[in-house]
Amino acid sequence: MYEDYYRFSAKPFQLNPDPRFFYGSKGHKRAMAYLDYGLSLGEGFIVITGEVGAGKTTLVRNLFRQLEAHNLVAAQLVSTQLDAEDTLRSVAASFGLEHEGLTKSALLKNLESFLAAAARQGKRALLVVDEAQNLTPRAVEELRMLSNFQNDERSLIQTFLLGQPEFRGILQSPDMQQLRQRVVASYHLGPLDADETRGYIEHRLRTVGWQGMPGFDDDAFAALHRFSGGIPRRLNTTCDRLLLFGFLEEKRHFGEAEVDEVIADLRSEVAHQDFDRGAKPDARAADAFYAEDGGRLAQRIEQLERSVNRILPIVRKILYTVSEREAANDDTPPGPHDPAR
């Protein structure tokens, strides 16, 4: 929709992880260095933690893009509360192997045969487990057992564990002692700072052919950083809505006022969604939210009034155009074979 208006080749702030848009912040570059080191060892587990939307999956996909695709067999598994057998079944399914109705021993045999065949072909097998904080102790044990598969003293599989910050605490529990001993590299991916937030936004815009339109004030970048907390996914959501707003309002430049208006809309939508779901209010979150700006409600009402004032002339123009067309049709004489007249 707004791509044509701003002459972009694609949407710059899509939510799906895409290595084309990878932005090398200080944290992401350091994380890449840890990943490279872990991969060079060719065994064990590599752990990457970070907030939801911090860019963990994009980081790994960028790493895969740098590897030779013909030498790589990779699979991704989104972790839920799986038991031991379901974990093996999910891993087999991720690699495209037969898994329905098989016993645990049959699943292990199929996986070992598949991984050994890949190794003989000179390929390395990588398993990416997302949402690793949801892994049960039994599921972790099955993944650890898979890391025991070897061929000529070479590990047949290496596993990436991507999790939210609480996964770091989970790793320190007694149940995770054996897994900790297999971790060869670990890194926590933090948020972008203010300068990196600006660089991230401009990088994604340039990737789709941005030539400076729309422009952004310094205050606009600062407002985007404050609201997003430097989390890339939040930035993507907010910037996507900002560009849509700019298209609808025919904006070619964004300042703090435009960003604040979009942020107010997003906050309002989230509040309505929570209300519709019947979610129990979080008193602490509510206090923090309203303490942020005591006059926010009045500001929101003022913004709504401005929106209505902008929309009313458009609605009146549409109604006037429709009424003119209807009047013109009424004045048109009927044709010689028009039975309706």
C-alpha positions in Angstrom: 0.0 0.0 0.0 2.5 2.6 1.1 5.3 1.0 -0.9 4.2 2.7 -4.1 3.7 6.0 -2.4 7.2 6.1 -1.0 8.7 4.3 -4.0 10.0 1.3 -2.0 10.7 -2.0 -3.7 9.2 -3.9 -0.7 7.9 -3.4 2.8 11.0 -2.4 4.9 9.6 -3.5 8.3 8.0 -6.9 7.7 7.9 -9.0 10.9 9.1 -12.3 9.3 12.9 -12.7 9.9 14.7 -12.0 6.7 18.6 -12.1 6.5 18.5 -9.4 3.8 17.6 -6.9 6.5 20.2 -8.1 9.0 21.7 -5.0 10.8 25.1 -5.5 12.4 24.7 -3.6 15.7 27.5 -4.0 18.3 25.6 -6.7 20.1 24.7 -8.6 16.9 28.3 -8.5 15.6 29.5 -9.9 18.9 26.8 -12.6 18.9 27.9 -13.5 15.3 31.5 -13.9 16.6 30.3 -16.3 19.3 28.3 -18.2 16.8 31.2 -18.5 14.4 33.4 -19.7 17.2 30.9 -22.3 18.3 30.5 -23.5 14.7 34.2 -23.9 14.3 34.1 -26.4 17.1 31.5 -28.4 15.3 29.9 -29.9 18.4 27.8 -29.3 21.4 25.2 -26.6 22.0 25.3 -22.9 21.2 22.9 -20.7 23.4 21.6 -17.3 22.3 19.2 -15.5 24.6 17.3 -12.2 24.3 14.0 -10.5 24.7 11.1 -11.4 22.4 11.9 -9.7 19.1 15.5 -8.9 19.8 16.6 -10.6 16.6 17.7 -14.1 17.6 16.2 -15.9 14.7 17.3 -13.3 12.2 20.8 -13.7 13.6 20.9 -17.4 13.1 19.4 -17.2 9.6 22.1 -14.6 8.7 24.7 -17.1 9.9 23.1 -19.9 7.7 23.2 -17.6 4.7 27.0 -17.2 5.1 27.5 -20.9 5.2 27.7 -23.0 2.1 24.1 -24.2 1.5 25.2 -27.4 -0.2 27.2 -28.4 2.9 24.4 -27.7 5.4 21.4 -29.7 6.6 19.5 -27.4 8.9 16.1 -27.8 10.7 14.2 -25.6 13.1 12.0 -26.7 16.0 9.8 -24.4 18.0 9.8 -25.7 21.6 6.6 -26.4 23.5 6.0 -28.6 26.6 7.0 -31.8 24.8 7.8 -35.1 26.5 10.8 -37.1 25.5 9.2 -39.1 22.7 7.4 -36.1 21.2 10.7 -34.2 21.2 12.4 -36.9 19.1 9.3 -37.0 16.9 9.5 -33.2 16.3 13.2 -33.3 15.6 12.7 -36.1 13.0 9.8 -34.2 11.4 12.0 -31.0 11.3 14.6 -32.9 9.2 11.8 -34.3 7.0 12.1 -37.9 8.3 9.3 -40.5 8.9 8.1 -40.1 12.4 4.4 -41.0 12.7 3.7 -44.1 14.8 7.3 -44.9 15.4 8.7 -46.0 18.7 11.4 -44.1 20.5 14.1 -46.6 19.5 12.9 -46.4 15.9 13.1 -42.6 15.9 16.6 -42.7 17.3 17.7 -45.2 14.8 16.3 -43.2 11.9 17.9 -40.0 13.2 21.3 -41.6 13.6 21.2 -43.1 10.1 20.2 -39.8 8.6 22.9 -37.8 10.4 25.6 -40.4 9.6 24.6 -40.3 5.9 24.8 -36.5 5.9 28.3 -36.7 7.5 29.5 -39.1 4.9 28.4 -36.6 2.2 30.5 -33.9 3.9 27.4 -32.1 5.3 27.0 -30.7 8.8 23.6 -31.0 10.5 22.4 -28.1 12.6 19.2 -28.1 14.7 17.8 -24.7 15.8 15.4 -24.9 18.8 13.4 -21.8 19.3 11.7 -20.8 22.6 14.2 -23.0 24.5 12.9 -21.6 27.8 9.9 -23.9 27.3 12.0 -27.1 27.2 11.1 -29.7 29.8 14.0 -31.5 31.6 13.1 -34.7 29.7 13.1 -32.9 26.4 16.5 -31.4 27.2 17.8 -34.8 28.0 16.7 -36.1 24.6 18.5 -33.3 22.8 21.6 -33.9 24.9 21.5 -37.6 23.9 21.3 -36.7 20.3 24.6 -34.8 20.7 26.2 -38.2 21.6 25.8 -39.4 18.0 29.3 -39.5 16.6 31.1 -40.8 13.5 34.9 -41.2 13.7 35.0 -39.1 16.9 33.1 -36.3 15.1 29.8 -35.1 16.4 27.0 -35.7 13.9 24.8 -32.8 15.0 25.2 -29.3 16.6 22.3 -27.6 18.3 21.4 -23.9 18.7 19.2 -23.1 21.6 17.4 -19.7 21.2 15.5 -18.5 24.3 14.1 -15.6 26.2 16.2 -14.1 29.1 14.8 -16.5 31.7 16.5 -19.3 29.9 19.8 -18.2 31.4 18.4 -18.8 34.8 17.0 -22.2 33.8 20.4 -23.3 32.6 21.8 -22.8 36.1 19.3 -25.3 37.6 20.6 -28.7 38.8 18.6 -30.4 36.1 20.6 -28.6 33.4 24.1 -29.5 34.7 24.8 -32.1 32.0 23.5 -29.7 29.3 25.7 -26.9 30.6 28.8 -29.1 30.2 27.9 -29.4 26.5 27.5 -25.6 25.8 30.4 -24.4 23.7 29.3 -20.8 23.2 26.7 -18.5 24.8 25.6 -14.9 24.3 22.8 -12.6 25.5 21.5 -10.3 22.8 20.6 -6.9 24.3 18.5 -4.1 22.9 19.8 -1.5 20.4 21.0 1.8 21.8 19.6 5.2 20.5 22.2 5.5 17.7 21.8 1.9 16.7 18.0 2.4 16.6 18.4 5.1 14.0 21.0 3.1 12.1 18.6 0.1 12.1 15.7 2.1 10.7 17.8 3.7 8.0 19.4 0.4 7.1 16.0 -1.3 6.5 14.8 1.7 4.5 17.8 1.7 2.3 17.5 -2.0 1.7 14.2 -1.3 -0.1 15.5 1.7 -2.1 14.8 4.6 0.3 16.1 7.9 -1.1 15.4 10.1 1.8 11.6 10.3 1.4 10.0 10.2 3.9 12.4 12.2 6.1 12.8 11.7 9.8 13.5 14.4 12.4 16.0 13.6 15.2 13.1 13.8 17.6 11.2 11.2 15.6 14.1 8.7 16.0 14.3 9.5 19.7 10.6 8.8 20.2 10.8 5.5 18.3 13.7 4.4 20.5 11.9 5.4 23.7 8.7 3.5 22.8 10.4 0.4 21.4 13.1 0.1 24.0 15.5 -0.7 21.2 13.8 -4.1 20.4 13.9 -4.6 16.7 10.5 -6.3 16.4 8.8 -3.5 18.3 10.6 -1.0 15.9 9.3 -3.0 12.9 5.7 -2.8 14.1 5.8 0.9 15.0 7.6 1.9 11.8 5.3 -0.1 9.6 2.3 1.7 11.2 4.1 5.0 10.9 4.6 4.6 7.1 1.0 3.5 6.7 -0.1 6.6 8.6 2.2 8.7 6.4 0.6 7.3 3.3 -3.0 7.9 4.5 -2.1 11.4 5.6 0.2 12.1 2.6 3.2 12.8 4.9 6.6 13.2 3.4 8.4 13.9 6.7 8.0 12.6 10.2 8.5 14.4 13.4 7.9 13.5 17.0 4.2 14.5 16.8 3.5 12.0 14.0 5.4 9.2 15.9 3.5 10.0 19.1 0.1 9.9 17.3 0.9 6.4 15.9 2.2 5.2 19.3 -1.1 6.4 20.9 -3.0 4.4 18.3 -1.0 1.3 19.0 -1.4 1.6 22.8 -5.1 2.1 22.4 -5.4 -1.0 20.3 -3.5 -3.1 22.8 -5.7 -1.8 25.6 -8.9 -2.7 23.7 -7.5 -6.2 22.9 -6.8 -6.9 26.6 -10.3 -5.7 27.4 -12.0 -7.8 24.7 -10.1 -10.9 26.0 -11.2 -10.2 29.5 -7.6 -10.0 30.7 -7.1 -9.2 34.3 -5.5 -5.7 34.6 -1.9 -5.6 35.9 -2.0 -2.9 38.5 1.8 -2.3 38.4 1.8 -2.1 34.6 -1.2 0.3 34.7 0.4 2.5 37.3 3.6 2.7 35.2 1.7 3.4 32.1 -0.4 6.2 33.4 2.5 7.7 35.4 4.4 8.1 32.1 2.2 11.0 31.2 -0.6 12.4 33.4 -2.1 14.3 30.5 -2.1 11.4 28.1 -5.9 10.9 28.2 -6.5 14.5 27.4 -3.9 14.4 24.6 -5.5 11.2 23.2 -9.0 13.0 23.1 -7.4 15.9 21.4 -5.8 13.6 18.8 -9.2 11.8 18.2 -10.8 15.2 17.7 -8.2 16.1 15.1 -8.7 12.8 13.4 -12.4 13.4 13.2 -11.9 16.9 11.9 -9.6 15.5 9.1 -12.0 12.7 8.2 -15.3 14.8 8.1 -14.4 16.9 5.1 -13.4 13.7 3.2 -16.7 12.0 4.1 -18.7 15.1 3.1 -16.8 15.2 -0.2 -17.6 11.6 -0.9 -21.3 12.1 -0.1 -21.5 15.2 -2.2 -19.9 13.3 -5.2 -22.3 10.4 -4.8 -25.3 12.7 -4.6 -24.2 14.6 -7.7 -23.8 11.3 -9.6 -27.3 10.2 -8.5 -28.8 13.5 -9.6 -27.1 13.3 -13.0 -28.5 9.8 -13.4 -32.0 11.0 -12.6 -31.7 13.8 -15.2 -30.5 11.4 -17.9 -33.4 10.6 -20.3 -34.3 6.9 -20.7 -33.1 5.1 -23.7 -35.5 3.8 -26.3 -35.3 0.2 -25.0 -34.8 0.9 -21.3 -37.7 -0.9 -19.5 -36.8 0.7 -16.2 -37.9 4.2 -17.4 
